[in-house]
Amino acid sequence: MTVEELLQERKIEYKLSPADAIVKCLNPEHDDSNPSMRIDRITGVFNCFSCGYKGNLFNHFDAPSNPLDIRREKARRKIEEKRASSVGLKMPKNFMPYVGNWREITPDTYKLFDAFVHPDKPFTGRISFPIKDLTGRIVAFNCRTQSMTDVPKYLIHPPKAVLPLFPARVQPIKGRVILVEGIFDMLNLHDKGLNNVICCFGTRNIDIEKLKLLKMQGIQSVDILFDPDEAGQEASIKIQEMCEIAEILSKNVKIPVALGDAGALNKEKVKQLKEQLYG
């Protein structure tokens, strides 16, 4: 039995991405109005990116899986991961640089971060970015749909890639950097004049070791600029605790709820933020 067959048997609505099925969370204690659980289409491994509920679809429903397909897929992914970790990924053949101004971000900023488009999956219909580590190797691609209805909004390729803080190298202001959640939060602030910004690709994708890498670059303090909602502020508190363990100073910077997130700030608001933080 496949993941799709099991979902159909259980009458669970789903949408497909190249690697996953996206469904409402299977956690009975989570009222998931906006589907936030991703299920690996081969292995059945699932994870809710909202509440953190994890497991395996086949085990969850006590259903038979296809062991041969799972072994083949795990072997293929292991080979791909080893290739990425040793020599890095390559830009897809025949890619085209993205030259638009989507979300009011200038073409120059997109060019600076090597944004591109490509007709083939998993890049179809998306603005994609090569994500590089400290050595300059491409370890993954972050692909953002431009549609309001496509899911998932963000697609990581390869699916199980470990993402660094991005950009991996950043020029601090007065020894300080700004940490935001998403890549478009970072792009928007950078575009509007704040160049010491890094993103963590979601509040769950940060750990003490990544913070220690900042300290190795001479960064003394992190200004945490997460979404002003309850989830964003709770995540900020957790990261402040990590910063203390990593022996790096930190400060929570809260945007008024009415202004939205960092990706929604206009040039004047970013200028005010810069003056507030650094004078």
C-alpha positions as CSV (number, residue, x, y, z in Angstrom):
1,M,0.0,0.0,0.0
2,T,1.2,3.5,-0.8
3,V,0.8,6.7,1.2
4,E,-1.8,8.0,-1.3
5,E,-3.8,4.8,-1.3
6,L,-3.9,4.9,2.5
7,L,-5.0,8.5,2.6
8,Q,-7.7,7.7,0.1
9,E,-8.8,4.6,2.1
10,R,-9.1,6.8,5.2
11,K,-10.9,9.5,3.3
12,I,-8.3,12.1,4.3
13,E,-8.0,15.1,1.9
14,Y,-4.5,15.9,0.7
15,K,-2.5,17.9,-1.8
16,L,0.7,16.6,-3.4
17,S,4.1,18.2,-3.7
18,P,7.0,16.5,-5.4
19,A,8.1,14.7,-2.2
20,D,5.2,15.0,0.2
21,A,1.5,14.9,0.8
22,I,0.1,17.9,2.7
23,V,-2.8,17.2,5.0
24,K,-4.5,18.6,8.1
25,C,-2.6,17.5,11.2
26,L,-3.5,14.0,12.5
27,N,-2.9,15.1,16.1
28,P,-6.5,15.0,17.7
29,E,-5.5,17.8,20.0
30,H,-4.5,20.2,17.1
31,D,-7.3,22.1,15.3
32,D,-5.5,22.5,12.0
33,S,-7.6,24.7,9.9
34,N,-4.7,25.4,7.5
35,P,-3.1,22.1,6.5
36,S,0.4,22.1,8.1
37,M,1.4,18.4,8.1
38,R,3.7,17.0,5.5
39,I,3.8,13.2,4.8
40,D,6.7,11.7,2.9
41,R,5.1,10.1,-0.1
42,I,7.4,7.1,0.0
43,T,8.2,6.4,3.7
44,G,5.0,7.7,5.3
45,V,7.0,9.7,7.8
46,F,5.0,12.8,8.9
47,N,5.7,16.0,10.7
48,C,3.3,18.9,11.6
49,F,5.2,22.1,11.2
50,S,2.7,23.9,13.4
51,C,2.5,21.7,16.5
52,G,5.5,19.4,16.0
53,Y,3.5,16.2,16.0
54,K,5.6,13.4,14.3
55,G,5.2,9.8,13.4
56,N,4.7,7.4,10.5
57,L,1.4,7.1,8.6
58,F,1.6,3.4,8.2
59,N,2.2,2.8,11.9
60,H,-0.4,5.4,12.8
61,F,-3.2,3.5,11.0
62,D,-1.6,0.0,11.6
63,A,-1.5,-0.4,7.8
64,P,1.0,-2.4,5.6
65,S,3.7,-0.4,3.8
66,N,5.9,-1.3,0.8
67,P,9.3,-2.2,2.3
68,L,11.1,-2.5,-1.1
69,D,10.1,0.9,-2.3
70,I,11.1,2.4,1.1
71,R,14.5,0.8,1.0
72,R,15.1,2.0,-2.5
73,E,14.1,5.6,-1.7
74,K,16.2,5.7,1.4
75,A,19.2,4.5,-0.5
76,R,18.6,7.1,-3.3
77,R,18.4,9.9,-0.7
78,K,21.5,8.8,1.1
79,I,23.5,8.9,-2.1
80,E,22.1,12.4,-2.8
81,E,22.8,13.6,0.7
82,K,26.4,12.3,0.5
83,R,27.0,14.1,-2.8
84,A,25.6,17.3,-1.4
85,S,27.7,17.2,1.7
86,S,30.9,16.4,-0.1
87,V,30.9,18.6,-3.2
88,G,27.7,20.5,-3.0
89,L,24.8,20.8,-5.4
90,K,24.9,22.4,-8.8
91,M,22.6,25.0,-10.3
92,P,20.0,23.3,-12.5
93,K,20.8,23.2,-16.2
94,N,19.3,26.0,-18.2
95,F,18.1,28.0,-15.2
96,M,17.1,31.7,-15.8
97,P,17.9,34.5,-13.3
98,Y,14.8,36.0,-11.8
99,V,14.5,39.6,-12.9
100,G,11.1,40.6,-11.4
101,N,10.2,42.6,-8.3
102,W,7.7,40.3,-6.6
103,R,6.6,41.5,-3.1
104,E,8.2,44.9,-3.9
105,I,11.7,43.6,-3.6
106,T,14.0,45.0,-6.2
107,P,15.7,43.0,-9.0
108,D,19.1,44.0,-7.7
109,T,18.4,42.2,-4.4
110,Y,17.1,39.1,-6.1
111,K,20.3,39.1,-8.2
112,L,22.5,39.5,-5.1
113,F,21.0,36.2,-3.7
114,D,21.1,34.4,-7.1
115,A,17.4,34.0,-7.4
116,F,16.3,32.0,-10.5
117,V,13.4,30.3,-12.2
118,H,13.3,27.0,-14.0
119,P,10.5,25.1,-15.9
120,D,11.2,21.7,-14.4
121,K,10.1,20.3,-11.0
122,P,10.7,21.0,-8.2
123,F,11.3,24.6,-9.4
124,T,8.2,25.0,-11.6
125,G,6.2,28.2,-10.8
126,R,8.6,29.2,-8.0
127,I,11.3,31.7,-7.3
128,S,14.2,29.6,-6.1
129,F,17.4,30.4,-4.2
130,P,20.6,28.4,-3.8
131,I,21.3,28.1,-0.1
132,K,25.1,28.0,0.5
133,D,27.0,27.1,3.7
134,L,30.1,28.9,5.1
135,T,32.4,27.2,2.5
136,G,30.2,28.4,-0.4
137,R,28.8,25.0,-1.3
138,I,25.2,24.9,-2.3
139,V,23.5,22.6,0.2
140,A,19.9,23.1,-0.8
141,F,17.5,25.1,-2.9
142,N,14.7,27.1,-1.3
143,C,11.8,27.5,-3.7
144,R,8.9,29.9,-3.0
145,T,5.6,29.6,-5.0
146,Q,4.2,32.9,-6.4
147,S,0.7,31.5,-6.2
148,M,-1.7,32.2,-3.4
149,T,-3.2,28.7,-3.6
150,D,-0.2,26.3,-4.2
151,V,1.0,24.2,-1.3
152,P,3.5,24.1,0.2
153,K,4.4,27.8,-0.1
154,Y,8.0,26.9,0.5
155,L,9.7,23.8,-1.0
156,I,13.2,22.6,0.1
157,H,15.2,20.5,-2.4
158,P,16.5,18.0,-1.6
159,P,13.6,17.5,0.8
160,K,15.7,16.4,3.8
161,A,18.5,19.0,3.4
162,V,19.9,20.6,6.5
163,L,19.6,24.3,6.1
164,P,22.2,26.7,7.6
165,L,21.4,30.2,8.7
166,F,21.2,32.3,5.6
167,P,23.2,34.0,4.3
168,A,25.9,32.0,6.0
169,R,28.3,35.0,5.9
170,V,26.9,38.3,7.1
171,Q,28.4,41.7,7.9
172,P,27.3,42.7,11.4
173,I,26.5,46.3,12.5
174,K,28.2,47.2,15.8
175,G,28.8,43.5,16.3
176,R,25.1,42.6,16.0
177,V,23.0,40.8,13.5
178,I,19.2,40.5,13.0
179,L,17.7,37.0,13.0
180,V,14.3,36.6,11.2
181,E,12.2,33.6,10.4
182,G,11.8,33.4,6.7
183,I,13.9,34.1,3.6
184,F,11.5,36.8,2.4
185,D,11.7,38.6,5.8
186,M,15.5,38.7,5.3
187,L,15.2,39.8,1.6
188,N,12.8,42.6,2.4
189,L,14.9,44.0,5.2
190,H,18.1,43.7,3.1
191,D,16.3,45.4,0.2
192,K,15.2,48.3,2.3
193,G,18.6,49.0,3.8
194,L,19.3,46.6,6.7
195,N,22.1,44.4,5.5
196,N,23.0,42.5,8.7
197,V,20.0,40.2,8.5
198,I,20.0,36.4,8.5
199,C,17.1,33.9,8.4
200,C,16.6,30.5,10.0
201,F,13.9,29.1,7.6
202,G,11.4,28.7,10.4
203,T,11.6,28.8,14.2
204,R,12.2,25.1,14.5
205,N,15.3,25.2,12.3
206,I,17.8,26.7,14.7
207,D,20.0,25.2,17.3
208,I,23.0,26.0,19.5
209,E,25.6,24.9,17.0
210,K,24.3,27.3,14.4
211,L,24.5,30.1,16.9
212,K,28.0,29.2,17.8
213,L,29.0,29.5,14.1
214,L,27.9,33.2,14.4
215,K,30.1,33.7,17.3
216,M,33.0,32.2,15.3
217,Q,32.5,35.0,12.8
218,G,33.0,37.6,15.4
219,I,29.3,38.3,16.0
220,Q,28.6,39.5,19.5
221,S,24.8,39.8,19.7
222,V,21.7,38.7,17.9
223,D,18.5,40.9,17.6
224,I,15.6,38.4,17.3
225,L,12.9,39.8,15.0
226,F,10.2,37.1,14.8
227,D,6.5,37.4,14.0
228,P,4.7,39.5,16.7
229,D,2.1,36.7,17.3
230,E,2.2,34.4,20.3
231,A,4.0,31.6,18.4
232,G,6.7,33.9,17.2
233,Q,7.3,35.4,20.6
234,E,7.4,32.0,22.3
235,A,10.0,30.9,19.8
236,S,12.0,34.1,20.4
237,I,12.2,33.3,24.1
238,K,13.5,29.8,23.3
239,I,16.2,31.2,21.0
240,Q,17.3,33.7,23.7
241,E,17.9,30.7,26.0
242,M,20.0,29.0,23.2
243,C,22.0,32.2,22.8
244,E,22.8,32.2,26.5
245,I,24.2,28.6,26.2
246,A,26.1,29.6,23.1
247,E,27.6,32.5,25.0
248,I,26.2,35.1,22.6
249,L,24.1,38.2,23.6
250,S,20.5,38.4,22.4
251,K,17.6,40.8,22.4
252,N,14.0,40.3,21.4
253,V,12.7,43.0,19.0
254,K,8.9,43.0,18.7
255,I,7.2,44.7,15.7
256,P,3.7,46.1,16.5
257,V,1.1,43.6,15.4
258,A,-0.5,46.2,13.1
259,L,2.7,46.4,10.9
260,G,2.7,42.6,10.2
261,D,6.0,40.7,10.0
262,A,9.4,41.8,8.8
263,G,8.6,40.9,5.3
264,A,5.8,43.5,5.2
265,L,7.8,46.5,6.4
266,N,8.2,49.4,3.9
267,K,11.4,51.4,3.4
268,E,10.5,54.1,5.9
269,K,9.6,51.5,8.6
270,V,12.9,49.7,8.0
271,K,14.8,53.0,8.3
272,Q,13.1,53.7,11.6
273,L,13.9,50.2,12.8
274,K,17.6,50.6,11.9
275,E,17.8,53.9,13.8
276,Q,16.0,52.3,16.8
277,L,18.5,49.5,16.9
278,Y,21.8,51.1,15.9
279,G,21.3,54.8,16.1
